[in-house]
């Protein structure tokens, strides 16, 4: 049993931790599943003895509002979903960590809140982490806030903030969170970075169209790149296209967009450059690490939501990587390669195009930086501090509401 005094101090030896999300897609990308799995791995770094209940709560109000619930509700009733999710957790985390993880799925949407509460109370966690964004469980989080310490986790930087939380876990070290909450409760929680081991290789001419080409790459799936370009001012778009007029050997490859035509419609210069083979849009690349290995520069453009996976692959391959401030990709980025002004950002792109030695040196530095700052030791210390802070904030609000602390029953 957990020692009550230990819980009050916020220093748990063997915590029970609940991770609650409305739904986790298990499609080919599995990007959100990797985010949750990375968080579990961070817990494993911090505690030798721990248990995690991953609860798929089916509290899908956001999906209903967006008209997407119908499609996904059919997956909720899929009897194989729990088994498939459990299998993927084992594959991603390995059996040693995964044996501490229990997956629970609430299939009955009509009684989702009642059944989720019953599962949570039966597990009796020391802390509950709720995930934001499309897969948030706002109703359940509001109910559980009265009884348990609550952490709010961002899937990406654009997630709306829920005020019912004792701590806010960001994925971006410079993230400025706005909303009805105390900003001192925001903490950046890194996850372990492991350079990807990929023995697959491409010949250089698979990536480059000519021997003197300098290849810039941006990886982002869906329609998010087109959405970002549509949000750009004329001045920002002009700065982007100036890269091509200033550097005749540059070819920019966008990997992941579902509908290339949406990008081309943002500005006629996209089509012109595509016709000149200076812009290429690839819907899917199955061996992305092998592809990035032959790229010269990786650029995470302004206003792109998500995209951390591609950036991390570039870092794994020691590709010089530049990020614009306020993106999810900045979380593990070396500070000297994060830019907050358009002028500085696009000037940096030109600088690294023109200076090969500096470009190679930056590639090595971004790789070393993320390995050091996202080591098991660094992740462990941050996770312990995050949970201790959440517990302290929980007891502060409990004591404010009542002079007597009533611990959850063991």
Secondary structure, DSSP 8 states (H G I E B T S, - for coil): ---HHHHHHT--SS-EEEEEES----SSS-HHHHHHHHHHHHHHHH-SS-EEEEEE----HHHHHTT-HHHHHHHHT-THHHHHHHHHHHHHH-HHHHTTEEEEE---GGGHHHHHHHHHHHHT-SEEEEE-GGG--HHHHHHHTTTSEEEEE-SSTT----SS-SEEEES-TT----SSS-GGGEEE---------------HHHH-SSTT-EEEEEEEEETHHHHHHHH--HHHHHHHHHHHHH-TTEEEEEEEES-HHHHHTT-HHHHHHHHTTSEEEES--S-HHHHHTT-SEEEE-TT----HHHHHHHHHTT-EEEEETTSGGGGGS-GGGEESSHHHHHHHHHHHHH-HHHHHHHHHHHHHHHHHHTSHHHHHHHHHHHHHHHHHHHHHHHHHH-SS------
